Amino acid sequence: MFPESRDLITELKARDPHFSRLFHRHNELDQEIKNMESGIAPAADMAIEQLKKEKLLLKDRLYVILTRASVS
């Protein structure tokens, strides 16, 4: 996610607890979705779709923070 901002992400994870929590939650959701889609964890299609929506919302929030931080 956002490979062009790798250094800024590392910096924000270290100094911004809110960003760090969002980033960690995004990664948790990503893994949970992968597990459900591969059959490792049981899930209904609706549950997977809901997690994908939550993950996308987090990605949007992370992008906003990254954009603001890169301008500063």
LINKATA-V35988 format. One record per backbone hydrogen bond with DSSP energy under -0.5 kcal/mol. NH is the residue of the N-H (numbers start at 1). CO is the residue of the C=O. E is the energy in kcal/mol with one decimal. If there is no record, write none. Layout:
# LINKATA-V35988
<<NH/CO/E> <NH/CO/E>>
This chain:
# LINKATA-V35988
<<5/2/-2.0> <6/3/-1.3> <9/5/-2.9> <10/6/-2.2> <11/7/-2.2> <12/8/-2.9> <13/9/-2.7> <14/10/-1.3> <15/11/-1.8> <16/12/-2.7> <17/15/-0.5> <20/16/-2.6> <21/17/-2.4> <22/18/-2.4> <23/19/-2.8> <24/20/-2.5> <25/21/-2.6> <26/22/-2.4> <27/23/-2.1> <28/24/-2.3> <29/25/-2.7> <30/26/-2.4> <31/27/-2.1> <32/28/-2.5> <33/29/-2.8> <34/30/-2.2> <35/31/-2.5> <36/32/-2.2> <37/33/-2.9> <38/34/-1.9> <39/35/-0.6> <39/36/-0.8> <40/35/-1.6> <41/35/-1.7> <48/44/-1.9> <49/45/-2.4> <50/46/-2.2> <51/47/-2.2> <52/48/-2.3> <53/49/-2.0> <54/50/-2.2> <55/51/-2.6> <56/52/-2.3> <57/53/-2.2> <58/54/-2.2> <59/55/-2.4> <60/56/-2.3> <61/57/-2.1> <62/58/-2.8> <63/59/-2.4> <64/60/-2.0> <65/61/-2.1> <66/62/-2.7> <67/63/-2.7> <68/64/-2.4> <69/65/-2.5> <70/66/-2.1> <71/67/-1.2> <72/68/-1.5>>
